[in-house]
Amino acid sequence: MEQTERSAYPTMKGIGEDEKTLRLISPAYAGREGELTAVLQYVYQSIMFGKLGKTDFSKEVLRIAVNEMEHLEILATMISKLGAPPIYTSCPPYPVGYYSASCVNYCKAPRQMICADICAEENAISQYERMLLRVKNPEVAEVLTRILQDEREHLRTFNDLLAQL
């Protein structure tokens, strides 16, 4: 898999408490189609691909899972700076609607797994693009734009993997 060189993530120095922005970005953190779901789904799939003897697929999906973990940590830090604890809910600071691993797609067939990943990345791209249309804080927008760059790369990778099946 050919990978493009990744730029560093922007700093979050200028981000402070902001409830509106907090509500805007929270679903990307631990919502049904957020980064936490991507991490868990891709780790699951990495194991399944390994079990099927598809070592290259396993490594590639795990690499993307690790990148999604970076996004999860970045969003958790941003949520904290925006004024809420980074609990696994799509609506912090309220301790309701906790994340459920039932959000993960547990299919086992290679083509179905990759198609689910393509759908997940398309949804993530759409979600980040919608957020960028509404976010007012330029520092938050810069971070979201950088994450969006990764999500587009993930989509290209999954499309390449699908073509190899």
N, CA and C of each residue as an Amber inpcrd file, in Angstrom:
protein
   495
   0.8400000  -1.1790000   0.0000000   0.0000000   0.0000000   0.0000000
   0.8860000   1.2440000   0.0000000   0.6810000   2.0960000  -0.9460000
   1.4290000   3.3490000  -0.9860000   0.7580000   4.3620000  -0.0810000
   1.5610000   4.9700000   0.7840000   1.0210000   5.9470000   1.7180000
   1.5780000   7.3210000   1.3880000   0.7220000   8.3200000   1.5260000
   1.2020000   9.6750000   1.3320000   1.8470000  10.1370000   2.6310000
   2.7790000  11.0560000   2.5220000   3.4340000  11.5820000   3.7160000
   2.4350000  12.4250000   4.5000000   2.3850000  12.1710000   5.7940000
   1.4220000  12.8720000   6.6480000   2.0610000  14.0820000   7.2890000
   1.2890000  15.1630000   7.3160000   1.7540000  16.3570000   8.0100000
   1.3890000  16.2330000   9.4860000   2.0560000  17.0180000  10.3070000
   1.7990000  17.0010000  11.7520000   0.4100000  17.5590000  12.0380000
  -0.1130000  17.1760000  13.1790000  -1.4020000  17.7170000  13.6160000
  -1.1730000  19.1060000  14.2010000  -2.1110000  20.0140000  13.9640000
  -1.9780000  21.3710000  14.5170000  -2.0390000  21.3580000  16.0480000
  -1.4600000  22.3700000  16.6350000  -1.5460000  22.5000000  18.0950000
  -2.9590000  22.9450000  18.4610000  -3.2700000  22.8330000  19.7270000
  -4.5970000  23.2420000  20.2010000  -4.4720000  24.3590000  21.2230000
  -3.3950000  25.1410000  21.1090000  -3.1190000  26.2110000  22.0800000
  -4.2700000  27.1790000  22.2870000  -4.8860000  27.6300000  21.2240000
  -5.9050000  28.6700000  21.3280000  -7.3060000  28.1800000  21.6210000
  -7.4560000  26.9100000  21.9340000  -8.7970000  26.3660000  22.1760000
  -9.1360000  26.4650000  23.6540000 -10.2810000  27.0780000  23.9380000
 -10.7630000  27.2090000  25.3140000 -12.2060000  26.7690000  25.4010000
 -12.7860000  26.9380000  26.5550000 -14.1590000  26.4710000  26.7850000
 -15.1320000  27.0880000  25.7870000 -15.9470000  26.2220000  25.2020000
 -16.8940000  26.6330000  24.1700000 -17.9230000  25.5120000  24.0120000
 -19.0790000  25.6900000  24.6390000 -20.0980000  24.6360000  24.6570000
 -20.6540000  24.3220000  23.2670000 -20.7960000  25.3330000  22.4210000
 -21.3320000  25.1120000  21.0760000 -20.4040000  24.2110000  20.2480000
 -19.1280000  24.5290000  20.2960000 -18.1580000  23.7270000  19.5580000
 -18.0590000  22.3300000  20.1480000 -18.1260000  22.2360000  21.4580000
 -18.1090000  20.9510000  22.1450000 -19.2220000  20.0480000  21.6090000
 -20.4210000  20.5680000  21.5330000 -21.5640000  19.7830000  21.0500000
 -21.4000000  19.4020000  19.5780000 -20.7600000  20.2710000  18.8290000
 -20.5580000  20.0310000  17.4040000 -19.5940000  18.8730000  17.1430000
 -18.5050000  18.8120000  17.8940000 -17.4780000  17.8020000  17.6060000
 -17.6660000  16.4870000  18.3580000 -18.4420000  16.4850000  19.4270000
 -18.5740000  15.2940000  20.2740000 -19.0100000  14.0220000  19.5430000
 -19.9540000  14.0740000  18.6090000 -20.3260000  12.8320000  17.9180000
 -19.1630000  12.1800000  17.1670000 -18.2140000  12.9690000  16.7150000
 -17.0530000  12.4060000  16.0210000 -16.1510000  11.6300000  16.9740000
 -16.2700000  11.9260000  18.2490000 -15.4560000  11.2740000  19.2740000
 -16.0220000   9.9000000  19.6220000 -17.2160000   9.8710000  20.1990000
 -17.7690000   8.6050000  20.6680000 -19.2150000   8.4080000  20.2450000
 -19.6000000   9.0010000  19.1340000 -20.9240000   8.7590000  18.5840000
 -20.9500000   7.4300000  17.8450000 -22.1010000   7.0360000  17.3960000
 -22.2730000   5.7510000  16.6890000 -21.2620000   5.5640000  15.5630000
 -20.9840000   6.6100000  14.8290000 -20.0810000   6.5200000  13.6760000
 -18.7970000   7.2980000  13.9230000 -18.4300000   7.4450000  15.1850000
 -17.2610000   8.2280000  15.5380000 -15.9590000   7.4380000  15.5360000
 -14.9330000   8.1060000  16.0240000 -13.5920000   7.5390000  16.0290000
 -13.4820000   6.2820000  16.9060000 -14.1920000   6.2560000  18.0250000
 -14.1340000   5.0790000  18.8900000 -14.6520000   3.8440000  18.1530000
 -15.7230000   3.9910000  17.4060000 -16.2460000   2.8740000  16.6160000
 -15.2140000   2.4290000  15.5880000 -14.5850000   3.3820000  14.9230000
 -13.5780000   3.0340000  13.9150000 -12.4230000   2.2500000  14.5410000
 -11.9410000   2.6980000  15.6770000 -10.8390000   1.9990000  16.3480000
 -11.2370000   0.5560000  16.6350000 -12.3680000   0.3790000  17.2850000
 -12.7870000  -0.9670000  17.6840000 -13.0640000  -1.8560000  16.4740000
 -13.7100000  -1.3070000  15.4580000 -14.0300000  -2.0850000  14.2610000
 -12.7630000  -2.5150000  13.5330000 -11.8160000  -1.6110000  13.3940000
 -10.6050000  -1.9350000  12.6390000  -9.6950000  -2.8930000  13.4070000
  -9.6500000  -2.8040000  14.7180000  -8.8710000  -3.7740000  15.5070000
  -9.5140000  -5.1610000  15.3640000 -10.8280000  -5.2220000  15.4880000
 -11.5530000  -6.4780000  15.2900000 -11.2230000  -7.0700000  13.9220000
 -11.3200000  -6.2330000  12.8910000 -11.0770000  -6.7170000  11.5300000
  -9.6280000  -7.1430000  11.3160000  -8.7120000  -6.4470000  11.9220000
  -7.3050000  -6.8290000  11.8040000  -7.1140000  -8.2570000  12.3060000
  -7.7330000  -8.5620000  13.4200000  -7.6460000  -9.9150000  13.9750000
  -8.3100000 -10.9190000  13.0310000  -9.4710000 -10.5670000  12.5100000
 -10.1870000 -11.4670000  11.6010000  -9.3920000 -11.7000000  10.3140000
  -8.8090000 -10.6550000   9.7520000  -7.9950000 -10.8260000   8.5460000
  -6.7850000 -11.7170000   8.8410000  -6.1830000 -11.5460000  10.0070000
  -5.0620000 -12.4010000  10.3970000  -5.4870000 -13.8580000  10.4870000
  -6.6350000 -14.0910000  11.0770000  -7.1710000 -15.4490000  11.2110000
  -7.4270000 -16.0790000   9.8430000  -7.7850000 -15.2460000   8.8650000
  -8.0410000 -15.7180000   7.5020000  -6.7590000 -15.8550000   6.6720000
  -5.6190000 -15.5330000   7.2840000  -4.3440000 -15.6240000   6.5790000
  -4.0540000 -14.4400000   5.6770000  -4.8070000 -13.3800000   5.8030000
  -4.6040000 -12.1700000   4.9920000  -3.7690000 -11.1800000   5.8080000
  -2.4900000 -11.5290000   5.9610000  -1.5780000 -10.7710000   6.8180000
  -1.4280000  -9.3290000   6.3580000  -1.2950000  -9.1070000   5.0610000
  -1.1380000  -7.7360000   4.5570000  -2.3690000  -6.8860000   4.8810000
  -3.5470000  -7.4560000   4.7050000  -4.7730000  -6.7460000   5.0410000
  -4.8090000  -6.4530000   6.5350000  -4.4440000  -7.4550000   7.3330000
  -4.4540000  -7.3090000   8.7900000  -3.5670000  -6.1450000   9.2260000
  -2.3700000  -6.0850000   8.6910000  -1.4350000  -5.0140000   9.0600000
  -1.9340000  -3.6460000   8.6210000  -2.5020000  -3.5880000   7.4260000
  -2.9720000  -2.3020000   6.8920000  -4.1690000  -1.7750000   7.6880000
  -5.0880000  -2.6550000   8.0060000  -6.2580000  -2.2330000   8.7810000
  -5.8330000  -1.8270000  10.1870000  -4.8790000  -2.5420000  10.7680000
  -4.3860000  -2.1690000  12.0970000  -3.6650000  -0.8190000  12.0580000
  -2.9260000  -0.5500000  10.9940000  -2.2640000   0.7550000  10.8450000
  -3.2980000   1.8760000  10.8510000  -4.4020000   1.6600000  10.1610000
  -5.4630000   2.6730000  10.1280000  -6.1080000   2.7880000  11.5110000
  -6.2860000   1.6630000  12.2000000  -6.8510000   1.6970000  13.5590000
  -5.9980000   2.5620000  14.4770000  -4.6910000   2.4280000  14.3640000
  -3.7810000   3.2270000  15.1920000  -3.9420000   4.7160000  14.8650000
  -4.0980000   5.0360000  13.5940000  -4.3170000   6.4320000  13.2170000
  -5.6500000   6.9450000  13.7630000  -6.6670000   6.0880000  13.7490000
  -7.9570000   6.4790000  14.3290000  -7.8250000   6.6770000  15.8440000
  -6.9360000   5.9040000  16.4840000  -6.6720000   6.1120000  17.9200000
  -6.0740000   7.4890000  18.1600000  -5.2150000   7.9240000  17.2350000
  -4.6750000   9.2870000  17.3390000  -5.8040000  10.3050000  17.2730000
  -6.7330000  10.1010000  16.3470000  -7.8770000  11.0150000  16.2230000
  -8.6980000  11.0100000  17.5170000  -8.8950000   9.8260000  18.0810000
  -9.6540000   9.7050000  19.3300000  -8.9830000  10.5140000  20.4390000
  -7.6720000  10.3970000  20.5450000  -6.9260000  11.1360000  21.5740000
  -6.9820000  12.6410000  21.3150000  -6.8670000  13.0430000  20.0690000
  -6.9360000  14.4660000  19.7080000  -8.3030000  15.0320000  20.0640000
  -9.3570000  14.3130000  19.7000000 -10.7020000  14.7860000  20.0180000
 -10.9480000  14.8000000  21.5240000 -10.4230000  13.8140000  22.2490000
 -10.5620000  13.7970000  23.7150000  -9.8890000  15.0220000  24.3220000
  -8.7040000  15.3500000  23.8470000  -7.9910000  16.5320000  24.3250000
  -8.7780000  17.7990000  24.0040000  -9.3190000  17.8540000  22.7920000
 -10.0920000  19.0260000  22.3900000 -11.3550000  19.1500000  23.2340000
 -12.0440000  18.0460000  23.4850000 -13.2470000  18.0600000  24.3210000
 -12.9090000  18.5840000  25.7100000 -11.7930000  18.1400000  26.2350000
 -11.3430000  18.6070000  27.5480000 -11.0870000  20.1150000  27.5310000
 -10.4040000  20.5980000  26.5030000 -10.1240000  22.0270000  26.3870000
 -11.4060000  22.8460000  26.2010000 -12.3950000  22.2330000  25.5490000
 -13.6630000  22.9190000  25.3040000 -14.5560000  22.9360000  26.5430000
 -14.1580000  22.1830000  27.5860000 -14.8600000  22.3120000  28.8500000
 -15.5870000  21.0900000  29.3760000 -15.3300000  19.9000000  28.8300000
 -16.0090000  18.7050000  29.3200000 -15.0050000  17.5700000  29.5050000
 -15.2960000  16.6560000  30.4150000 -14.4410000  15.4810000  30.5240000
 -14.6630000  14.5950000  29.2930000 -13.6320000  13.9400000  28.8010000
 -13.7710000  13.1490000  27.5770000 -14.3660000  11.7630000  27.8340000
 -15.5730000  11.7460000  28.4220000 -16.2340000  10.4590000  28.6550000
 -16.7510000   9.9190000  27.3300000 -16.9400000   8.6150000  27.2650000
 -17.3610000   7.9860000  26.0170000 -18.8710000   8.0760000  25.8320000
 -19.2810000   9.2590000  25.4410000 -20.6650000   9.5500000  25.1060000
 -20.6360000  10.5610000  23.9700000 -21.6840000  10.5900000  23.1810000
 -21.7200000  11.5580000  22.0790000 -22.2170000  12.9210000  22.5360000
 -22.5050000  13.0540000  23.8390000 -23.0150000  14.3510000  24.3130000
 -22.3960000  14.7590000  25.6530000 -21.0360000  14.8010000  25.7420000
 -20.4580000  15.2880000  26.9840000 -20.8440000  16.7560000  27.1840000
 -20.9310000  17.2260000  28.3760000 -20.4710000  16.6490000  29.6350000
 -21.4920000  15.7620000  30.3210000 -22.6240000  15.5020000  29.6710000
 -23.6820000  14.7400000  30.3170000 -23.3650000  13.2490000  30.3040000
 -23.4260000  12.6180000  31.4550000 -23.1340000  11.1780000  31.5290000
 -24.3460000  10.3440000  31.1260000 -24.7840000  10.5370000  29.8860000
 -25.9150000   9.7870000  29.3360000 -25.5350000   9.2810000  27.9560000
 -26.2550000   8.3000000  27.4930000 -25.9950000   7.8050000  26.1450000
 -24.5810000   7.3090000  25.9770000 -24.1090000   6.5450000  26.9640000
 -22.7440000   6.0330000  26.8950000 -22.5270000   5.2090000  25.6320000
 -21.3110000   5.1960000  25.1830000 -20.9360000   4.4490000  24.0000000
 -21.2200000   2.9630000  24.2080000 -21.6300000   2.2980000  23.1430000
 -21.8520000   0.8560000  23.1670000 -21.0880000   0.2110000  22.0190000
 -20.4110000  -0.8710000  22.3170000 -19.6700000  -1.5920000  21.2750000
 -20.5990000  -2.2620000  20.2760000 -21.9020000  -2.1440000  20.4810000
 -22.8470000  -2.6610000  19.4920000 -22.8130000  -1.8070000  18.2160000
 -22.1430000  -0.6690000  18.2770000 -21.9940000   0.1940000  17.0980000
 -21.0240000  -0.4060000  16.0720000 -20.1830000  -1.3250000  16.5190000
 -19.1720000  -1.9380000  15.6570000 -19.8270000  -2.9100000  14.6880000
 -19.3690000  -2.9040000  13.4420000 -19.8290000  -3.8790000  12.4500000
 -18.9680000  -5.1340000  12.6160000 -19.5920000  -6.2330000  13.0030000
 -18.8690000  -7.4680000  13.2910000 -18.9450000  -8.4900000  12.1630000
 -19.0900000  -8.0470000  10.9310000 -19.1270000  -9.0030000   9.8230000
 -17.7770000  -9.7190000   9.7250000 -17.7650000 -10.8700000   9.0590000
 -16.5630000 -11.7060000   9.0200000 -16.0020000 -11.9220000   7.6190000
 -16.7920000 -11.7030000   6.6050000 -16.3380000 -11.9150000   5.2290000
 -15.4630000 -10.7350000   4.7960000 -14.3220000 -11.0110000   4.1820000
 -13.3930000  -9.9360000   3.7940000 -14.0370000  -8.8060000   2.9820000
 -14.7980000  -9.1490000   1.9750000 -15.4190000  -8.0990000   1.1460000
 -16.3920000  -7.2680000   1.9800000 -17.1830000  -7.9140000   2.8180000
 -18.1320000  -7.1820000   3.6650000 -17.4050000  -6.2660000   4.6430000
 -16.2940000  -6.7480000   5.1990000 -15.5340000  -5.9150000   6.1430000
 -15.0350000  -4.6510000   5.4600000 -14.4230000  -4.8190000   4.2970000
 -13.8610000  -3.6630000   3.5940000 -14.9730000  -2.7280000   3.1240000
 -16.0930000  -3.2810000   2.6630000 -17.2210000  -2.4260000   2.2580000
 -17.7650000  -1.6420000   3.4510000 -17.8170000  -2.2810000   4.6220000
 -18.2500000  -1.5750000   5.8370000 -17.2790000  -0.4500000   6.1730000
 -15.9900000  -0.6910000   5.9570000 -14.9740000   0.3310000   6.2390000
 -15.0770000   1.4980000   5.2660000 -15.3360000   1.1910000   4.0150000
 -15.5160000   2.2520000   3.0210000 -16.7040000   3.1230000   3.4090000
 -17.7860000   2.4800000   3.7820000 -18.9750000   3.2160000   4.2240000
 -18.6560000   4.0660000   5.4580000 -17.9230000   3.4960000   6.4120000
 -17.5630000   4.2270000   7.6330000 -16.7010000   5.4410000   7.3140000
 -15.7430000   5.2830000   6.4200000 -14.8750000   6.4090000   6.0700000
 -15.6380000   7.4790000   5.2900000 -16.5460000   7.0560000   4.4080000
 -17.3700000   8.0420000   3.6960000 -18.2260000   8.8320000   4.6870000
 -18.7740000   8.1390000   5.6790000 -19.5670000   8.8260000   6.7110000
 -18.7000000   9.7780000   7.5290000 -17.4910000   9.3470000   7.8700000
 -16.5860000  10.2050000   8.6440000 -16.2330000  11.4600000   7.8500000
 -15.9300000  11.2830000   6.5880000 -15.5950000  12.4260000   5.7330000
 -16.7670000  13.4030000   5.6940000 -17.9480000  12.8750000   5.4840000
 -19.1420000  13.7190000   5.4440000 -19.3620000  14.4330000   6.7750000
 -19.1670000  13.7070000   7.8730000 -19.3480000  14.2870000   9.2120000
 -18.3610000  15.4340000   9.4490000 -17.0890000  15.2190000   9.1230000
 -16.0880000  16.2730000   9.3220000 -16.3380000  17.4620000   8.3980000
 -16.7600000  17.1980000   7.1610000 -17.0670000  18.3100000   6.2470000
 -18.2320000  19.1480000   6.7860000 -19.2660000  18.4790000   7.3140000
 -20.4080000  19.2190000   7.9000000 -19.9610000  20.0320000   9.1150000
 -19.1130000  19.4360000   9.9430000 -18.6150000  20.1760000  11.1140000
 -17.8580000  21.4140000  10.6830000 -17.0400000  21.2690000   9.6610000
 -16.2250000  22.3970000   9.1990000 -17.0780000  23.5390000   8.6630000
 -18.2550000  23.2330000   8.1510000 -19.1520000  24.2830000   7.6780000
 -19.7430000  25.0860000   8.8380000 -19.7910000  24.4890000  10.0220000
 -20.4520000  25.1200000  11.1680000 -19.5050000  25.6520000  12.2360000
 -18.3020000  25.1270000  12.2920000 -17.3820000  25.5150000  13.3730000
 -16.8940000  26.9470000  13.1650000 -16.8560000  27.6940000  14.2570000
 -16.4370000  29.1030000  14.1970000 -14.9940000  29.2950000  14.6600000
 -14.4990000  28.4050000  15.5040000 -13.1530000  28.5200000  16.0610000
 -12.1210000  28.0690000  15.0270000 -11.2200000  28.9620000  14.5910000
 -10.2490000  28.5970000  13.5530000  -9.2650000  27.5030000  13.9910000
  -8.9070000  27.4570000  15.2770000  -7.9900000  26.4210000  15.7510000
  -8.6530000  25.0490000  15.6800000  -9.9190000  24.9860000  16.0660000
 -10.6670000  23.7280000  15.9710000 -10.7950000  23.3230000  14.5050000
 -11.1180000  24.2790000  13.6500000 -11.2610000  23.9990000  12.2140000
  -9.9620000  23.4500000  11.6260000  -8.8440000  23.9860000  12.0670000
  -7.5460000  23.5140000  11.5630000  -7.3050000  22.0570000  11.9470000
  -7.6390000  21.7050000  13.1730000  -7.4710000  20.3210000  13.6370000
  -8.4170000  19.3990000  12.8680000  -9.6700000  19.8000000  12.7240000
 -10.6370000  18.9750000  12.0020000 -10.2430000  18.7850000  10.5410000
  -9.6980000  19.8260000   9.9300000  -9.2410000  19.7430000   8.5460000
  -8.1150000  18.7210000   8.4150000  -7.2220000  18.7020000   9.3970000
  -6.1080000  17.7510000   9.3630000  -6.6080000  16.3150000   9.5450000
  -7.5680000  16.1080000  10.4550000  -8.1540000  14.7740000  10.6310000
  -8.8640000  14.3430000   9.3430000  -9.5780000  15.2680000   8.7260000
 -10.2730000  14.9860000   7.4650000  -9.2980000  14.4930000   6.3970000
  -8.1190000  15.0640000   6.3600000  -7.0830000  14.6270000   5.4180000
  -6.7840000  13.1340000   5.6260000  -6.6510000  12.7090000   6.8770000
  -6.4060000  11.2930000   7.1720000  -7.5790000  10.4290000   6.7320000
  -8.7920000  10.8890000   7.0060000  -9.9680000  10.0880000   6.6630000
 -10.0530000   9.8710000   5.1500000  -9.7000000  10.8690000   4.3920000
  -9.6890000  10.7130000   2.9240000  -8.6310000   9.6980000   2.4950000
  -7.4960000   9.7060000   3.1660000  -6.4480000   8.7210000   2.8760000
  -6.9140000   7.3160000   3.2460000  -7.6060000   7.1870000   4.3640000
  -8.1360000   5.8750000   4.7600000  -9.1000000   5.3510000   3.6980000
  -9.9560000   6.2190000   3.1950000 -10.9100000   5.8180000   2.1610000
 -10.1710000   5.3010000   0.9230000  -9.1260000   5.9980000   0.5080000
  -8.3360000   5.5410000  -0.6500000  -7.7320000   4.1560000  -0.3700000
  -7.2130000   3.9750000   0.8310000  -6.6040000   2.6990000   1.1960000
  -7.6300000   1.5740000   1.1680000  -8.8060000   1.8130000   1.7490000
  -9.8290000   0.7630000   1.7530000 -10.3180000   0.4560000   0.3390000
 -10.4170000   1.4580000  -0.5060000 -10.7890000   1.2100000  -1.8990000
  -9.7090000   0.3740000  -2.5970000  -8.4440000   0.6450000  -2.2990000
  -7.3550000  -0.1660000  -2.8460000  -7.4390000  -1.6100000  -2.3490000
  -7.7320000  -1.7860000  -1.0700000  -7.8690000  -3.1340000  -0.5160000
  -9.0320000  -3.8800000  -1.1630000 -10.1490000  -3.1790000  -1.3650000
 -11.2910000  -3.8080000  -2.0070000 -10.9350000  -4.2870000  -3.4210000
 -10.1590000  -3.4820000  -4.1170000  -9.7450000  -3.8550000  -5.4670000
  -8.8540000  -5.1070000  -5.4720000  -8.1980000  -5.3940000  -4.3620000
  -7.3210000  -6.5680000  -4.2650000  -8.0850000  -7.8520000  -3.9360000
  -9.3320000  -7.7280000  -3.5500000 -10.1130000  -8.9370000  -3.2170000
 -10.6330000  -9.6380000  -4.4560000
